[in-house]
Each structure stands twice: as structure tokens, then as C-alpha cells.
């Protein structure tokens, strides 16, 4: 019974709308009919060029209807301008923050960097930033496979990866924390040298440290001058733990906490470096 009542109401509403529509079509184009047509037309599809499109007809409708439509158009235009200004302000704030970070980066005490280019991190790999990420510069900007990538997080500046693949307008970077990546590094008072291996989101592992050299927690680690993966002297991180080796008495391991959290890096500096090996190969 309820279904039938609902259907009857819908039929009545539909019949009424058809009647109104037909009436507007067959009735003489009086000011009332023109006003009603324009008002309902604007209500269904409001747009800024409404007055221009119906300029001749609008001149015949009552002033109060015309003012009502015109006021609504003005309000909509103002709202659209406000939204545009908000978007521009957000963009300017983003640029301002980026410039502040870059100015701080350029003022940091660090080794001389001869040639390179700044780039933005545009996305991470599906496995996350600890596996790799993409930057918005490519071969069109002079980037080549094997270049060193330095990261900056607002306070620290250190090596975060190496250019793995290059395309005209973007490049793929392999992170130093990628388990498939390794490079030579050294640190501590004795300048103990070993092989740094990626360990995902966990600290890096500095392996094969000769037992005759001592590393302490807090010692700074840098890329080795003997490395063929990176130029020597790039900051890497600090020793966070030291382990005795269970398989070789002459060597031991240490955990390295990178200076920069790769998952949070927004800007990088890609330093030109010509290496005898291809990007991504282990030493």
C-alpha cells in the first residue's frame, strides 16, 4: 500500500512539472514567463557568462529578479577568486619553505662541491624511500648514472643515495639503506674502514671493520677515499652500536644511524661523480 502511495506522489509531481514546462512553452513570452524561465535556467546551471548569453532577454525581466541573479553571480565570482588566491598563497608558502631550506643547506659547513644541481624528491618507490625514490631532474639537466645524491632534512646534510636510472625529465635514486646497496666508509679516531650495507628502515651496517681499529658509539662516519661508489669525505651518519663478530675474530660490525631520514627528504643535491662501475652495483 505504501509503495502505491509513493508511486502516486511521484506521478503527481512528474505531471505537475510537465504541466509547468508545457505552460512555459505555449504561453506568450510575458515578462513573468521570461523571468521564470531565466530564473529556473540559472538555478539549474549557474555560470558567470549567464548575463552575456541572455543579454536581450534579461533586459525584459523585472529589476529585482535581475539583481538577484546578478548578486549571486558576483558572490560566485568572489568565491572563485578567493579559492584561487588560497591556492596561490599555499603555493607561495611552499616555495618560501623550500627556499629557506635551500638557503640553510647552502650555508652549512661542508666539503667543496664543484659541480651539481638541486632537485626535488617527487615520489618514493613502492617499497618506500629506504629502497629508493625519484627526483624531478634527468638527462636534460645533465644528470648521469652514478652521480652522488646528498640529502637535507632541515638540520643535517649527508649522502642518501646514488643515481640508478636516468630519463629525460626525472631520475631514479637507489638509497644507501637499500639492502642491495653497499659502499666503503670510514670513521672514528683510528679512521677504521669497512663496508657499509643497507638494512632497510633499520640502521646501516658497517661490516668488516678490522679488529685492530676501534670505533666508539657517536663516532662520525664518512665515505671512503677508496670507494668507487661515492667521492670520498661525504658525511654518512654516526655509530649507534658496536657488535663483536661471531664468524671472524679479525673483524667486527657497527650500526650506523644516517644523519638524514630518507623517508623525510624533500630536496637533494646531485653531485657530479664519474665512477668506473655502473649505478647500483655492489663493490
Secondary structure as UniProt FT lines:
FT   HELIX           2..26
FT   HELIX           31..44
FT   TURN            48..49
FT   HELIX           50..53
FT   HELIX           55..58
FT   TURN            59..60
FT   HELIX           63..107
FT   STRAND          116..124
FT   TURN            126..127
FT   TURN            129..131
FT   STRAND          132..135
FT   HELIX           139..141
FT   TURN            145..146
FT   STRAND          148..152
FT   STRAND          157..166
FT   STRAND          171..175
FT   TURN            176..177
FT   TURN            179..180
FT   STRAND          182..187
FT   TURN            188..191
FT   STRAND          192..197
FT   TURN            200..201
FT   STRAND          204..210
FT   TURN            211..212
FT   TURN            217..218
FT   STRAND          220..223
FT   TURN            225..226
FT   TURN            232..233
FT   STRAND          235..244
FT   TURN            249..250
FT   STRAND          251..258
FT   HELIX           262..264
FT   STRAND          267..271
FT   TURN            279..280
//
